[in-house]
Amino acid sequence: MTRLATVGCGEHATGSHGPSLALYAARHPGTDLVACCDLDPGKAERYRARFGFARAYTDLRRMLDTERPDAVSLVAPVERTCELACLIFEWGFPLLLEKPPGRTVAEVDRMITAAGGVAHQVAFNRRFAPLVRELKREVDAHVAPAELLHLHYEMTRVGRRDPDFSTTAIHGIDAVRYLAGSDYAEIRFRYQALPGAGPGVANIFLDAVMASGASAHLAFCPVAGVVVERAAVHGRDHTFYAQVPMWDAFDAPGRLQHVERGKLKREVKGDELDDSRQPFVHGGFYGEYTAFLGALCAGRPAAPSLRDARQSVAVAECVRERRSEYRA
């Protein structure tokens, strides 16, 4: 029996993590959703009833002490992530923590220290979206690392007027690292201020060189006319296009195309990669849990770890602070 508990029963948890945990329990007999926790007792109880948890709590320490789960999921506002993650690590419980895993590199370093040898995984869901994973497999199967030339990642949203878009942009920042199989070596940032949209709102552009030698361009437009995420990966003789199906994306359920020397070699629709048509599956949220819990049960390290995620947070911190350059 695998006993699972979760912390945070808000909107994001309800839309993605709760359904993922319920589906995981349905597909994996022997999984026990023992408890959920939120400061708001009404939210905690509604979450419990909706997704099949046994008990609801408002006190994290009490939940951990009473339930002694085999693993914990943390889905809290980024401002609380570091504090709560460190507490869970101090108790020694394996942890899946929502991204971004902290606002700053300093917070990530604090969590790395607190984690010690405790098993954990950062929930960068693009890495676990079936279509993105299939893209990664295709790239790795046909392009040698030295022949990976350029990556492009485009993210647009509608009406996102938050002055700090870095906590969303980090998804694209991390996805490029994942697809390239390489860290960033250097980045130049450009910001197109949009004062008419609100204070701090801006389009954000990154021109990067990866440690592997490949180049990358990332574009984030938060107040565009459509919700899309699209990736292009160019290698010698091979190009790959991916329409990443995030929630209500215009491109959902997504598409992957592999072109070799001008001819379409393979085309896959996103809904062909999993028998579920649920957005939380296509978006990678369910895959986070299968990867983390699979690694935990097999006794192998889960990934990405906080150390793996550190550079993605560092680059996002540059965006938040409107820096012009980053060097590893």
N, C-alpha and C positions, 0 to 999 in steps of 0.2 A: 504494500500500500504506500503510495506517495502522497504525503499530506502537504497541500498548498495553501498559502495564505497570501492576501494582497492588501496593500496599503494605498488608500486613495480611491474614492468612489465618485469622482466628479465627472464632468462631461466627457473628457477624453477617455477616461477609464471605462465609462459606460458604453461609449461608441466603439471601442476597439479591443481593450484588454479583457473586459468581462465576457464578451462573446467568444473571444479566442480561448479563454480558460474553460468556458462551458463546452466548446467544441472539442478541446483537448481531452477533457474528462470523458466526453461521450465516445471519443475514438480510442481512448486508452483505459480500458477497465483496470481497476485498482488505483485510480486517481481519486483522491478525496479532497474536495474543496472545503477546507475546514473553517476558514474565517476570512472576513473582510473588515477593514477598519477605516473610519473617517471621523474627523472631528464633529461633523454634522450627523447626529444620530439618525435623522430621517433619510439622508443619503445612504448611510451604511445599511439601514434596514431594507430600503428599496433595492439596493444592489444585491444584497443577500437573497432576497426573494426572487429577483429577476434571473439571476445566474446560477442559483442552486448552491450557495454556500450554506454551511451548517449554522454558523453563528456570526453575529455582527458586533463590533466593538467600536468604542470611541477612544480608547486608551491603548496606544501601540505597545507599551511595555507589558501591560496586562495581557494583551493578546499573545505576545511572544512567550510570556511565562506560562500561560495556561495551555496554549495549543502545541508549542514545540514543533513547528512545521519543518518539513524536509527542505522547503524552499519558500522564499518570499518574493513577491513582485511589488515594486515601488513605483507608483504612478502619481507623483506629486508635482506641484509647481516648481520650476527650476530653482526658485529662491529657497525652497525647503529641502531640495534633493540632498545636498551635502550633509546637512545636519541629521536627517533621517537615515541616510545610508550609513553614516558612521555609527549611529546607534545600533543598527541591525548588524553591521559587521562586528561590533564589540560583543554582541550576543553570540556570534559565530554562525549565523544562519546564511546559507547560500542565497544569493540575491540577483534578481534580474531588475536592473534599474533603468527607468525611462530616460530618454535623451532629451535635451543635452544633459550629460552627467555633471552638472555644475555650470556656473556662469564663467568661471575663470580657471586658468591652469593651476592657480594656487588651491582652488577647491578640489580639483582633480587630484593633485598631489596629496592633499589631506586625506582623501578617500582611499588612495592607493596605500598610504601608510596604515590607515584603519583596517583595510581589507586583509593585509598580511597574506596568509595562504587561504583565505576563505574563497570558495568558488563564487564567481560572479560573471555577469555578462551585461554589456551596455546594449540597450534596445534600439540600435540604429536599424529601423525596420526596412529601409531600402535594401540592405544587404540580404534580407530574408524574403523579399517579394519574389514570387516564383519567376516572373518575367525577367527581373534583374539578375537573379541567379542563373537563369538560362543564358542570358547575355554574357555573363562572366564565363560560363562553361564554353560557349561558342568562341569567344575571344581567345581563351587559353588554349583551346583545341587547334586553332588555326593560325595564331600569331605568336611567334617567339617573342619573349620580353624585349629583346633588342630591336625588334621590328615593329613595335607599337609606336606609332607616330604622333597622334593627336587625339584628344578627347574634348568633346563639347557637351556641356550640361546646361539646359535651359529650364528655369522654373518661373512660371507666371502665376499670379493669383488675382482675384477680383476683390477690390475694396479692402485690402489689408493696409490699414493706415497706422499700424503700430510703429512708433518711432524706432523701436529696436526689432529689426527683422532677422537679426543674427540667429535667434533660436529656431527659426525655420530654415534659413539659408544653410545651417550646419548640415542638414540632410544632404543637400547637393554637394557640399564640401567633402563630406565623408564618402558619398557614393563615388566620386571621382577617384579618391584614394583606393577604394575597394576595386573598382573596375580596372584601374591602372596597375594594381598590385604593387603600388609604390607610394612612398610619402612625397610631400611637396618639398622641393629644394628651395624655391623662391617664388614669390608672388608679388605682382603689382596690382593695386586696387584703384578703381575709379568709381566715383559716386556722382550720380546725376540727381541733384536735389529736386524735389517736387513740392515746393512750398504751398502750392494750391491744394495739395492733397492732405496737408496737415504737417505739424512740426516734426521734423526728423525723418519724414518719409522720403525715400530715395530709391532709385534703381541702383543696383550694385553689380559691378563687373570685375571679374578676376582674370588676369592673364598670368598663367603659371608655367613653371618648368618643374617637372617631376624629377625625383632623384634618379629615375631610370633613364632620363634624357628626353622622354616624351614631353610634348607641350599640352596645355589644357586651357580652355576658355570657359568660364562660368558666367551666366547671366541670370540675375534675379530681378524680376519686375513685379512688385507687389500690388500695383493698382492697374493692371492690364485688363483686357476684355474677356479673358478666358483662363480657366484653371488647367494648366498642363505641366507635365514634366517630361522632357524629351532628352535623350542621350544619343550622341553619335560617337563611335569609336573607329578610328582609322588606323589600319596597319598596312604593311606592305601587301598589296594586291587584294586586300580585304577591307570592306567597310560594313559596319553594323549600325542599324538604326533601331532605337527602342522608344516606344511610347509607354511611359511608366504609368500604370493605372492607380493613381492615388485618389481614393474616395470619389468625389463627384467630378473627376477630371473629364474634360471634353473628349479625351482619347479612350476612356474606359470601355472595355476591359483591357485595352492595350494591345500592342503588336510589336513583334521583333522581326527584323529583316536582316538577312546576311547577303551581301552582294560581293561576288568575287569577279574581278576583272570585268566589271560592267554588266554581269549577268546575275539575276536573282537566284541564289543558291538555295535559300531556305526562308520560309515565312511562317511564323507561329503567332496565333492569337492568344491573348492572355488567358482566356477562359478554357484553353486547351491544356493548360499546365496543372490544373487542379480540378477535382470533381465538384468543388464548391464554387458557387457563384457569388459568395459573400465578399463585399469590399474589404473587410478586415483580413480575409485570406489573401486576396490579390495584392493588398497593400503591405503584406509582410508581417503583420502583427501576430497572426497565428504561427507563422514560421519561426518567430523569435522564441516562442515557447517550446516548439518541437526541438529546436536546436539546443536551447539551454537545458531543458530537462533530459534530452537524449544524452548530452555530454555528462550531465550530473549522474545519471543512472549508469553510464558506462565508465565513470571514473576518469574521464579525460578533461582537459582544460576547455572551458567554453570561450568563445570569441565572438565579437571583440571584447577584450578586457578593458579596464580603465587605462592601462598603459597603452593599449592599442588606440584608444579613443583620444588620447592626450593631444595629439597634433590637430585633430579636427576641432577641439575646443580652443586651442591656441589660435587657429585661423579665424574662427568665429569671434573670438575676443578682439582680434584686429578689426573686424568689420564693425563690431559694436563701438569701438573707440575711434573709428574712421581713420585708421592708419593708412599710409600710402604704400608701405612695403612690408614684406615678411621674408625672413631668411631663416632656414632651419639651422 
